[in-house]
């Protein structure tokens, strides 16, 4: 163990530096979304200006949230991150509801979806890996080779992260740097070689042409932001690992600002390249929504499929590792509070990692992969994800009032104006989703609410255990 490392009372070791923390932010954010979701956004907004506005508004909102979380992270640098902030601001029920939804759907469902995306693009090189290559089939259900690869990847990376914090951080650093390089290459290729006269004339000659009234443009952009927000999500994962970050009062706020800032600029640049290379109509109708592949096809021809498949595999692999590494720390924190399986709160004495929590997460993510329903579940919880962000940032105001004397090494930039703007804009998006996408929003709320009886059961169990021990 490095002399600079500090083993906390919980058994976790503070071994993550600024680079490690920043790559967790960036690596968890960048999955496969930036390569595909612009097609769906373009179909919804039907305007180059609104396409860019959707990504720009997402970048601004995400940065405001990251700067706000920076204060909470520096104030409470504990394992569990957002779970801890909600618990301290609003009470254990709200912290539990977040952790419950994270485990049940948000984190594990995303792990399943990202792992399947990796397997899908691996199929470009290994045709035997396919959703149609069934190993076991019983009616509409079964196991295909794509699922098998996805599960093997989830369990393999879970095992790798049980070997120690350095093992997980090393993979995260290498693959995050690789995926940033791949995206920088895409942007450079598009700027220097991908500009198409037809696309430039269509998209920039008529850039401000919006076929909607002002209200409709605002409404459509708010609803379309769902895809961009989800592609920009998981930046908060670094807060889950706060108990293992060196000098967290400095490194956590800084890593949040740096990571979110760099990724937001990359996302905006990618979409600018898409508009330079493809007319809006071609972005809307990109085969299987693979906009990035369509752009590279203009430059490299048939080789584009292999190039983009490799880029997506690198991106999803790094995203998967970061989310596996970070997510387990939330269930660990819940278990330490008596609100999750007790074993999840144990730390391996040799590796200083919450191995039981890691394996519980991996097992549930593997199960969701087998169900094939993870994509539907993720659609349902988008509303809940944004709701928990709103609550956490509202917690900033609550804690400023209830704990004015608490040490705050970093104070949220632009407080109270910027956090208030985030809450107002995010609440408007939630309202638009309730009105125009009710089939997605209400199931998400129901998933969150199912956590209430589970919480009551865990609390009764904890109280019963405390009485028996007394």
N, C-alpha and C positions, 0 to 999 in steps of 0.2 A: 504493500500500500504506500502511495506517495505521502510524504510527510505533510504536504499541504492539504491532504484530505482530512475531513473531520467526520468521525462516526457519531451520529446523533443518538439520543437516548432511545429512539425507536429502533435502532439497528441499521437504519439507512445511512449511506455514506455520501458526503457532499463532494462529488467528483466531477460534476459538469461545469465546464467553463463557459465563457461568452459564446465562443464558436459553437459548442455543442448545443447550447440553448437556442441559438439563432437557427441552426439547421433543423432543430425539432420544429420550430415555428414554420419555417419555409417548407421543409420536407413534408410535414403533415398537411399543409395547405394544398400543395401541388399534387394532384392525382391525375385523373384522366379528363376532368371537366373542361379545362381550358382548350383541349383539343376538339371538343365536340359541342358544348352547350351553346355556342354562339349561333348555331343553326336554328335552334328552337327559339332563342331570343329574337333573332332576325325575323322569324315567321310571326312572332307576336307583335313586334313594334313596327315592322315594315318600313324602316327608315334607317339610313346610315347614321344620322345624327343621334337618333334614339338608341341605336345599338351601342354607340360609344358612351352616350349619357348613362345607360344602364350600368356599364362597367365602371364609369367614373364615379357615379353615385355609390356603387358598391365599395369602391376603393376608399372613398371619403368616410363612409359609415364604418367600415372595418378598421380604419386607422383611428377614428375617434374611440371606438370600443377598445382597441388595443392600448391606447394611451390612458384610458380610464382604468382598465384592468391593471395597468402598471402600478398605480397607487395601491390597489388591493394586494397585489402580489408582493410588493416591497413591505407593506404593512403586516402581512400574514404569510411569510414564506414557509408554508407547511405543505406536506404531501396532500394531494386532493384538490388543491387550487379552487376552482369555481365552486365545488361542493362546499368547501370551507367558507367561502365568502357568503354564500346564500345561507348557510347555517348560522353564521355569526350575525348577519344582518336581519334575518327574518325568523330564525328558529330552526330546529332540527328537521321539522317536517319538510320545509322547502328545500333544504339541502338534500334530504333523502329522495324527494321527488325528482330532483335533477339527477342524482346518482342512479336511481332506479331506471329512469328513462334512458340514461346514457348506456347502462349495461344492457337493458332489454332490447334497445333498438339503435340508438344513435351511434354509439361506438362499434358495437358488434355487428350491426347491420351494415355499417360503412366498411368494416373489415371484410365482410362477405362480398360486398359489391366490388370493392377494389381488387380483392384476390381473384374474383371471376373475370374482371377486366384484364388482369395480367394473363390469366389462362387463355382468354379469348384472343389476345394478340400473340401469345405464344403459338397459337394454332396457325398463324401465318407461316411459321417456320416448321412446325411439326403438325401436319394435317390430322394426325391421329387424335390430337387434342381438340375436341369439338363438342358442341352441345348436342349434336346428333349421334355421337358415338356412345351409345348406351352400354353400360356394363351390366346393370340390373334395371329391369323395367317392369313396373307393376301399374298398369293403367297409365294415368298421366304422370305418375311419380316414378322416381328411380334415381340411379346414380350414373352420370355420364363422365367421360374422361375430363371434361372441362371442370366439373365439380371436384373430381378427384385431385387434380392439380391445384385447384384453389385451396382445398382443405390441407393438402400436403404443405403448401406454402405458408398458410396460417400457423399450422402446428410446428413447422420447421423454424420459422422466425420466433415463435413463442419459446421454443427450446433454446434458441440462440440467446434470447434476452434473459433466460434464467441463468446464464453462465456468468453474468456480472454486468454492471452498468457500463464498463468500458466496451464490452462486446457490442451492446446495442448502440452506443454512441458512435463507435467506429463505423459501423455499417451506415448509420444515419448520415454522418459527415461525408462519406465517400459517395453515396447515392444522391444526396442533395446537391453536392457540387456537380455531379455528373448530369443531373436533370436540369440544373440551371444552365450548364454549358450547352445542353441539347436545345433548350428554348432560346438561348442567345444565338445559336446557330440558325434556328428557324427564322428568327427575326432578321438576322443579318442577310440570310439568303433571300428573304422576301423583299427587303429594302433594296438590295443591289441587283437582284436577278429576277424578282418575281413581279415587278410592276407591269401591269397589262393596260394598254391604252383604253380598251373597252371598259375595264373595271374603274380606272381613274376617272373617265368621263362620266360613267353612270353614278359612281358613289360620291365623288368630290365635286363634280359639276352640278349635281343636284343634292348636295349634302344636307342642306336645310329644308329640303322638300319633305314635309310631314303630312301624310294623308288623314290626319285626325284633327279634331278640335283640341284646344288646349287641355280641357278636362280629360278627354279620352287618351291623349298622349301621356298625361300624368298617371292616369289609372293603369294603362297598359304597361308603362315603364315600371311601376311599382310591382305589378304582378310578375313581369318578366324578370325582375331582380332576384326571384327565387333561385333560378339557375345559377346566376352569378354569385349570389351569396353562398350557396352550397359549395360552389367551386372554390370559394375563398374561405370556407369554414375550416375548423380544426386548428386555427392559429392559437386558440386558448389551451391546447394540449400541453404547452410548456408549463403552464401554471400547475398542472397535475404533478409535475416532477419537482416542485419548488423545494421540497425537503432534501433534494440531492444536488442543488445548485450551489456552487461556491460563490460567496459574496452576493447572495440573492437580492439584497436591497439595491444593488447597482445593476447586476446582470439580467434580472428578470424584466424590469421596465425597458432596458436597452435592447434586449433581444426581441421583445414584442414590437418595439418601434422599428428596428432594423428589418426584421423578418417580414412583417406586414408591408412595410414600405417598399422593399425590393420586389416582393411578389406582385404587389399591386401595379408597379411600373411595368413589370414583365407582362402581366395580363393585358394592360392597356396597349402596349406595343404589339403584342400578338394580334389583337383585334384590328389595330391600324394596318398591320401587314395583310390580314385577311381582306380588308377593304381595298387595298392596293392591288391585290392579285385576282380577286373574284368579284364580279358584279353582285349586287345584293341578292338578286334572284338565284344565283348559283350558290351563295352561302345558305340561303333558305332551303335549297333542294340538294345539298351535298349528300352523296350516298351514305346511308347510315349515320348521317349527321357528322361525318368525319371531315370537318372543315380544314383542319391542318393538313390532312392527307391530300385533299384536293389542291391546296396551295402548293405543296411540295411536288405534286404531280406536274404542275405547270413548269417546274424548274428541272426536276430530275427524270420525269417520265415514269416508266413502269417501276423503276427502283424505289419510287416514293413509298410504296406500300410497305416494303421491308424496312426502310429507314424510319418511318413513323411508328411501325409496330415495335421496333427496338426502343425508340424514344419513350413510347407509352409504357413499355415493360420496365424500363429504368425508373420512370416516374412513379408508377404504381408500386413497385417494389420498395422504394424509399418511403413512400407515403404509408404503406402497410407497416413497415418496421417502426416508424415513429409513433403511429397510433397504438400499436401493440405495447410498445415500451411505456407510453404515457398513460394510457387508459387504465392499466392495472393499478396505478397508484390511487385512483379514486375509490375503487372497491376496497383497497387496503385501508384507506382512511375511514370509510364507512364501517368496516369491520372493527377498527379500533374504537369506534363509538358504539359498538354493540348493535349496529344496524345492517349487518351483512353476515355471511357465514364466518364464524370465528377464525377458521383456518386462513382466510384471506388476509387477516391482520398479522400473520406471522412473516418474519423476515429470515431468509436463509443466512445462517451465521457466517458462512464462508464467502458467499457471493454478494451478500448485503442486498438481495433483491427479493421482492414479495412473490415468490415462486407459485404459491397456491393461487394467488389472485391472478397471476399471468395464465395459469392453466385453466382456471374457471372461465376467464374471458375467451381463451382460445377454443375451449370446448363449445361454448355457446355460439361463437361466431361460426364454427364448423357446422353446428346444427342448422343455423340459419342458412348457410350455404346449401345444405341438403334440401331444405324446404323450397328453395327457389323463389321465396316470397320477400326476400330482403329489399328488393327494389321498391315494391309496393309499400313496405314499412317505412322506408326512407322518405318516400313521397308524403306519407302521413305525418311524419314528425318534423318536417321543415317548419311548420307553424310553431311547434313546441320549442324547437331550437332557438328561434328568434325570441320567443317569449322568455326563455331563461336568460338570454342576453339582456333583454330589457330589465328584468328583475335584478340581475347582478349589478347593472349600472345604476339602477335605482338604489341599490344597496350602498352605493358610494355616498349618496346624499344621507341615507339613514345613519351610516357609521360616522359621517362627519358630525352629525347631531348627537348621537348617543355616546360616541367615544372621542370627544374633541381632544382629549389629552394623549391619545395613542400616538406612538412614534410613526411618522410618515416621512421616510427618507426621500420619497419622490411624491409629489402632488400632481394630480391629473392636469395635464395641459389644457387650458381653456375652461377650467371649472369655474362656475357651474354652467356656463353657456353651452359648450360643446357636448357634454354628457346629456344636457336637457334636449339639445337638438337631436341627438341620437335617439333618445326615448320617443320624442315626438314623431320623427320620420319612421322609425321601426314600428311604432304603434299604428301609423297610417298604413304601412304595408300589411300589417296583420289584419286591419279592418278590410282592406281590399281583398285579401285572401279569403276572409270569412264571407264576403259578399259574392266574389266571383269564382272561388274554388272551394266551395263548401265540402265537396267530396274528399278533399285532402285534409282540411283543417279539423273538422269534427272528430274523425278517427284519431288524429294526433292528440287532441285533448283527452279523449277517452283513454288512450294509452298512458298518459300522464296520471289521470285520475285513478287508474287501477293501482297506482302506487300507494294510495291512501290506506286501503285495508292491509296491504303488505306492511306498511310502516307501523300500523297499530299492532299487528301481530309481532313484529320484531321488538317493538317497545315493551309489550307485555312479556315477551320472552326474556328481555334484558332485565326487567324489574323482578321477574320471578327468580332469575339466576342470582340477582343481587340479594334478595331476601334469603335464599337458601344458603348463600355464602356467609351471610350475617348470623 
